Amino acid sequence: MKYQIFGQKSGLRVSTLALGTGNFGTAWPFGASKEESKQVFDRYAESGGNFIDTADGYQAGQSEYFLGEFIAGERDNFVLASKYSMGTRDMQTTGNSRKTMMRAVEESLKRLKTDRLDLYWVHLSDEQTPIEEIVRGLDDLVSSGKINYAGFSNFPAWRIANASLLADLRGWAPIVGIQVEYNLIERTADRDLLPMAEALGLGVAFWSPLAGGTLTGKYRKETDPNSRKALAGGFLVKDSKDERENRILDLLESIAVETGTKVIDVALAWIRQKYDDASLSTFTVIGPRNLKQLDDNLSSLDLTLTKEQINQLNEASQISLGSPHEVIAASQSMLFGRGSGQIEIKHPVA
């Protein structure tokens, strides 16, 4: 297991493979019992992982309850992250407001049986609460010692950039990172979120690195989308079977044969290595439901792809950056002779 500092605005040292615990519990239609969850937690810790990611709403609070028992006596050995915005079953604890934030953090601390969180994510934008209110609230939580660092998950880039600048200008606790959906199928974060994170020195945690199981290849012949969702555990499965997705899966299978590994190994190795040459610190959040799934995820750490293989996967999965990026690229090509109109960006998004 490798470790690195979480972005350029913190000194937080975490394992590059984080354990997402959305499957810890049985309150949702999918999930794992406490016994299964404990086995997954123990195996992850034995493998050297220290980055645990949960949320107040995961399995209606069961995920935090379980983790509170699992980390008892070992709290200082882990970097513990949780989130607020979605709430549990009490609809009074949803949204981004300061009222919700203060109540949610206290409830999470009780469930987790700890006096502080190492990283607290604002889970999802409610599109209502002023960003000043959110950032000031996070600063107060840092000042009170209830959280050490703060970040944003599932927010548009412009709001995160605003929050980061506001915190810096006012001397409040910095925004240290973002959490975004990212995988070979879902790469829209390449347009604005990842360039922003690199420019601002934010750490980036990628959730759903296997597109809800689609990138394991095991659902490729499944024709019923509802069945695929039930098997994979919810809404994260990508239903489309377009030419691009088939091209990605074909290439994953080909590289797996070349390397003597599995499709899942190649997909996770790609996301782990993609930004090795960039000034962007990235972390992969896995969400196994049982020991087999965890072991399948961990086995990817033994695979190192060649630059050629990474470039092949980059090309097969590339997306249109859209406007204004393509307008800028076309102008650069016309005015300065920079290639054939492809935008030039510091980090490799191709």
Phi, psi and omega in degrees: 000129179264155179234152171204166180286138183281092178074188183257002181247016177213165173250020185286120181260117184226158175289143183288345174252112182262150178264108173277137189243031176295341179265003179277095181137171184230019180285333177271170178296347178226156179152189184230149177292169178299322180295314178297318181297320179295322177297316179296314180300313182297317181295319178299314180296319179296333180278358177101002180285143179228001187255107183251126184241122179224191178200155182297329183271353181297121180052041178054037177096348182297323180304314179292320177302312180300312182297326177302323177283321185293323185268359181305127180085349181232019187308317185289350180275354186235150169264110189255121180241138173223177185221158171225160176137321185275335180073177176261244176259355180268108185293353176285348183250033177251162179095183186252001187298160177300318178304311179296316181303311184293321177291317184296318183294322179296318180293320178296317180299322178294313181296321182277353178056048180220164181261356179200156173253141179284325180217129180240119181263139163278113199291319188202134180294131176269359177061021181228313186291130177301141183296331178298321180295319181294311185293320178295320177298317178297321178298318179296323178293322176294315181299325181278352179083008180278335171225155177263322182218160181227151178206176182239139178236133176058048173241150174293154185300320184296327179287322179293317179298319177298315180297317181297315179295318180299315179297318181294315184293324184266001178072024177275170178304133184290153169278120189260343184192173176229158174235126185222153172287130182201132176192182183298334179271315182261098183236022182292343176296343177297337186289311185223319186297314183286318173301322177297313181300319179294316182295325184265358179073031181271142170287151183232124175253124181266121174258159184055052182294343179250016179052048178066022180103348181302322184276008168276342181086352187283345179258010189298324182265003179280123185264342182265109182302322181295323177294319179298318181295317181297319181292322185274342178100050169115208193278356189281343179295133177275120187280333187292146177234055183277179183299321181297314180297317179296323178296319179296313182294322176300316181292320177301316179296320180296315180291325177299320177294316180302319186266355181068032181237200179246162180304317181298323179298316182293316181298318181284326177295323179299311184291331178288324186264346191305324185251024179301326183264009182248162178272049183230121179267119185239153183221144184252124180263112177264155183225059184293148178263340181208177183297321180298315179296321178297314180298323177297322178291316182294329182296337180294339180294342180275353184258129173241117180280152174283162177299324179296317179295320177297316179296322177298316179291322176302313183293317182295330186256001185299152181238165172285129180282342176072188180275141008269001187301316182286332175294316178298316181297316179297322179293320178298319181295317183288318186273325187240000177068035183270082173071211189257021178102002177280134182296143177259118180234145187300319180260151187284108178256354184293000000 
